[in-house]
Amino acid sequence: MKIVPAILTSDINSFWTQIERLLPFYNYFQIDIMDGTYGKNKTLSLDDILNTIDTHSELCKKIKVDFQLIVKNPKNHTDKLKRLKEEINIEYVFFHYKSKPKIEILYDDLGIKLGIAIDPDDSVAQLQSDYDISQIENVIIMTVFPRAQGQEFLEYPLEKIEQLRSANYRSNISLDGGINERTIPLIMSKKYLPDFLNIGSYFSKAENIEERIVKVKNLIKAT
């Protein structure tokens, strides 16, 4: 199981600062982009990153990122993602199920591994009804609704890990939302575990980031 720090902020300076702060410990990050029309919260945009990437080019050479696009129309963002792909190593781009992305079209356009995020009120059965899940390279199971960081963790979405595996889904599964020292033992107590834990405010709001990273590693090792 891998840890991926999640960066969610509306301030571009905070964005780069968070990456620099975490870089001694991690070089793989999830960047959440919210346009305010779907997630009811607005963060920095892809334009903000593009406009400042030149002054952080050395930093960009050291990292790889996922983009989770919590947006109304994914197709509107493909040109910017293609430009970003030239400057930074992008591992996955995630779109939210409710935006009903056209996976085949987006993959042909972007040439990047694509994933889908499902909210707590989205079911695996719904996902299967709209997609061939074998074509989805990573599924993010949201354990909060996509709003600001720091929400209460919801346990019931964890059942979707087993549901996906029982449906013969063999690609990566990620968990995102409310993951911290209190909820990790709950996650680890389940029979079916995710491949990735995306951790946001537990790291970004920490006074002692190294202490929290060690705590997370120890909690995972303890199971």
Buried (B, 14 or more C-beta within 10 A) or exposed (E): EEBBBBBBBBEBEBBBEBBEBBBEBBEBBBBBBBBEEBBEBEBBBBEBBBEBBEEBEEBBEEBBBBBBBBBBEBBEBBEBBBBBBEBBEBBBBBBBBBBEBEBEEBBEBBEBBBBBBBBBEBBBEEBBEEBEBEEBBBBBBBBBEBBBBBBEBBEEBBBBBEBBBEBEBEBBBBBBBBBBEEBBEEBBEBEBBBBBBBBBBBBBEBEEBEEBBEBBEEBBEEE
